[in-house]
Amino acid sequence: MKGHCERMSQQWWRVIRLFFHNGSYRVKLVCGVLLVLAILWLANRASFIMGWHYDPNEPKLQGSRTCNGAHRYRYTVLLNTWKRDDLLKQSVAHYSSCKGVDAIRVIWSEIEPPSESLLLTLSASVFSSSKTLQRIPEFRVDLHDDDNLNNRFKPIEGLETEAVFSIDDDVIVPCPTLELAFSVWLSAPESMVGFVPRMHWTDSKRHDTSYRYGGWWSVWWTGTYSMVLTKAAFFHKKYLDLYTYHLPPTIREYVRSERNCEDIAMSFLIANATGAPPFWVKGRIYEIGSTGISSLTGHNHRRTHCLNYFSALFGRMPLVASNVKVVPAYQEWFW
Ligand SMILES: *[C@@H]1O[C@H](CO)[C@@H](O)[C@H](O)[C@H]1NC(C)=O
């Protein structure tokens, strides 16, 4: 039996060798190119030939509203900006071009309202960036009369979606990455879903329970996190109400006066409500403009203080650690 198989394969090799030794170079080249083209064509059509077709709009047409009338398969971008008009223009143009964006709401906390010309430029860029989409996102600037970091979590009028995507004006998340994160949120609408993970470590050197803020380096090293920062994260709009009306007022006061840790406060609130960790979604995000607050020295020290202060006010540490990182299945095809 073995000899038979060997003979068979030898014969096949002879056929192949004959072809390559005897044919002229031009014929070989043409055949080679044709072969490559055929393989590419097959790979491209495989889904079609096998009947693996899925129309992503189908469920959206059937059950596109929740029982409260909100758009289920869209989200609102809550864009937090502060005195950086050029960055604002860039991010408004970018997020207008992403599928699934229902509205873009800019959180404006400067004393001076935005100028006419800035508003005109922004509206025009929303219009031109969303040309290839089926609909133009709604665009609004919500004015706040004080410069307060809590403004970014104030409930706003006229939200048409349950999902909000909270983003800083200097962070760009590519549209496909955003869509992946939104589909994760649809699977877990109570949870926070984001791209910038952080950790609370328990400090073993101290006798009382105390926590230490873990930055990018520690999360990368251990693959463990318990928060995702609200500079780029999805969450349910009900948490805006909870943050503004049910969080201990001392925490909001601390955030206002220290101009820091609003994202830690939101992570505490959601972890306390769900008893579960957030989701970290894989994806490269881009910071435009100059470096932000996190590069200032002493930043982690202040964040550590927030962890300990907030957990004392909550009466416990609500954050839950996780090792889950969501990746798109088509990237991890070799399993
Ligand atoms: C934490 O969750 C509990 C139980 O759901 C709730 O009663 C409490 O008000 C929450 N605490 C804060 C500070 O939100």
The ligand as a Gaussian input file, in Angstrom:
#p B3LYP/6-31G(d) Opt

LIG

0 1
 C      -23.963000      50.913000      45.353000
 O      -24.854000      49.866000      45.046000
 C      -25.836000      49.652000      46.028000
 C      -26.587000      48.401000      45.651000
 O      -27.030000      48.460000      44.316000
 C      -26.732000      50.861000      46.133000
 O      -27.715000      50.672000      47.135000
 C      -25.857000      52.061000      46.496000
 O      -26.626000      53.230000      46.506000
 C      -24.713000      52.211000      45.530000
 N      -23.798000      53.232000      46.016000
 C      -23.480000      54.294000      45.330000
 C      -22.589000      55.255000      46.010000
 O      -23.885000      54.494000      44.203000

